Amino acid sequence: MSWRKSSRSSASGPDCVEIALVSCGAAVRDSKNADGARLEFGGTGWETFLLAAKTDSFVS
């Protein structure tokens, strides 16, 4: 996979997220733990995730 760091991540900050776009959706991981767990989304799931992130509508 070809990973890229979020434009909202900073080298010194605690929130470093990377994504890899794939033919059927996307994967997300913590850039500080590249070998750790990652979230994988299908196309519809990725669109839902992005909408929730953009509108700050995650349920806690």
N, C-alpha and C positions, 0 to 999 in steps of 0.2 A: 504494500500500500504506500501511496505517496502522502505523507502527513504534512500539514501546514499549521502554523500557530495562529490562533485567533488574533485579529487586530486589536482586540480589547485586552489581551494579555500583555504583561510587561515582564522584563527579565528579572526585576527585583521584587515583583509582587507575588502574593500567594495564589493568585488565580491564573494558572497557565493551562489553557485548553488547546488541544490540537484536534483537527478533523482530517479525515481522509474520505474523499468522495469516491464512491464505487458505482458500478453500473446500476445496482438495485437500491441505492440509498446512500448512507454515510455511516462512518464510525467516529466515535469521540473518545479521547483519552486524556489523562493528566500528563502533561509534557514532562513533569518531574519524575514520572514513573512509567516510562515508555514500555516496560515489560509487564506492567500491571494490568488490571482489568480495563476493559473498554466497553462502551455501549455501542451497539450496532442497531441501526434503524433501517427499515424498508423505506421506500419512497414516501408513502403517506405518513408513516411515523416520523420521518425526518421533517416533513412540512409542518406537522403538528408540534414537534419540538421547537422548531424555529419560531413559530407563531407564539408559543408560550414564552420563549426567551425574549422576544421582541416586545411583548406586551406585559412582561413581568407577572404572568398569571399562573406560575407554578403553585400547586397546592402544598401547603406545609403540614 
